[in-house]
Amino acid sequence: MTSTRARDLRAPITEDQSHALDLLRSAQRFVLVGHVRPDGDVLGSQGGLWSVLRALGKQVRIINPDLPETQFGFLSEQVPYEAFDGAGLPDHDVIVMLDFAELSRTGPMASSIDAAASVKLVIDHHLPPAKAWWDRAWVDRSAAATGLLVLEIARELGVPLDATAATSIFTALATDTGWFRHSNCDLVAMEAAAELVAAGADPHRIHRALFKTRTPQHPRQVGSMLADVRYLAEGRIAYLEIPYDDETEVDAGDAAIDLVRDVAGVEIALLLRELADGQVKLSARSEGDADVYALAASFGGGGHRKASGAELDGPLDQARGRLLAAATALVGAAAPGEAPGEAPGEAPGEAPSGRGGDGAGSNSAEIEERRPGRMAR
């Protein structure tokens, strides 16, 4: 089933997209690649394109820097995701990079991809780098998810979706729209969702796999993070962090940042997560006009205006200081420490409890540790 209305809402394919289709039709051996710690849009887009290309008789392998997280196990049951072993890439004609266009985002795979003599194809809905290093591209920033671009490719190639492709693409769409709650969820996305359900995607099963398989520690982790939420710029910025702990796997970050973004008056929600290698992962969300893509890009990251990410150099205290200074500048507020007034129970210039004295932690006049019901406006 193909929704004519949904297709009519999209612009005709461009010359670049036509060349991408020619490549997908003519080549025989494909390697599909995603970024480090692949998310639902990466894995769903890969699963959808894997199924479509196999229906055309192609040889296809999916190789990512990391294996899927456990919540995506329902996709792994049908789609063979592999982790890069450092020994180079298998024989192939085309490398397809899905949901990213920055080579550095492939981590340990970057040098092998760069050295490969094969054709490079990017399929993405993010703002691409200014200088193209790829050979072909299907880029559409208006799409709610890269998975929707795979759906459009399947339509153009005349390949009906099987249940595996439909489930994969639905997962890509659902995760990148926050289960159809974010502002990028438009009529095209909703009609595509209906098409995918008709083709075999089971929303209840997918939702349960993604959101109903939390560990017993998850509620406590969310509670602990929320108890330590900090507000800057008169409540316009909310900030959370997860220090690295080699004994505890924390899976509460997305849930916590979504909750603080729902607080009235919050324009930007920030989460810093310290990684085992000393790097610090940033997740940034916007609920107003603030452009968190600009914030992430200033640290070498990318994404969208309302949802972006990056990796900052550690340690965590120093990354925090750089991030909060940039975030306050973004919303046009005074830098931490310059605004009048102190956080409740803190002396001027004293770090909030449990924080180091470096970076933003030592400029605490406006990093206010407030609990629910105590946030002043």
Sequence and secondary structure as in RCSB ss.txt:
>XXXX:A:sequence
MTSTRARDLRAPITEDQSHALDLLRSAQRFVLVGHVRPDGDVLGSQGGLWSVLRALGKQVRIINPDLPETQFGFL
SEQVPYEAFDGAGLPDHDVIVMLDFAELSRTGPMASSIDAAASVKLVIDHHLPPAKAWWDRAWVDRSAAATGLLV
LEIARELGVPLDATAATSIFTALATDTGWFRHSNCDLVAMEAAAELVAAGADPHRIHRALFKTRTPQHPRQVGSM
LADVRYLAEGRIAYLEIPYDDETEVDAGDAAIDLVRDVAGVEIALLLRELADGQVKLSARSEGDADVYALAASFG
GGGHRKASGAELDGPLDQARGRLLAAATALVGAAAPGEAPGEAPGEAPGEAPSGRGGDGAGSNSAEIEERRPGRM
AR
>XXXX:A:secstr
   HHHHHTS    HHHHHHHHHHHH  EEEEE  SS  HHHHHHHHHHHHHHHHTT EEEEEESS   GGGHHH
HTTS EEE  SS   S SEEEEES   GGGGGGGHHHHHH  SEEEEEESS   SS  SSEEEE TTSS HHHHH
HHHHHHHT    HHHHHHHHHHHHHHTTTTTSTT  HHHHHHHHHHHHTT  HHHHHHHHHS   TTHHHHHHHH
HHT EEEGGGTEEEEEE   TT     HHHHHHHHHTSTT  EEEEEEE TTS EEEEEEESSS  HHHHHHTTT
 EE SSEEEEEE S HHHHHHHHHHHHHHHTT   TTTSSS  TT  TT   TT  SSGGGG  TT B   TT  
  
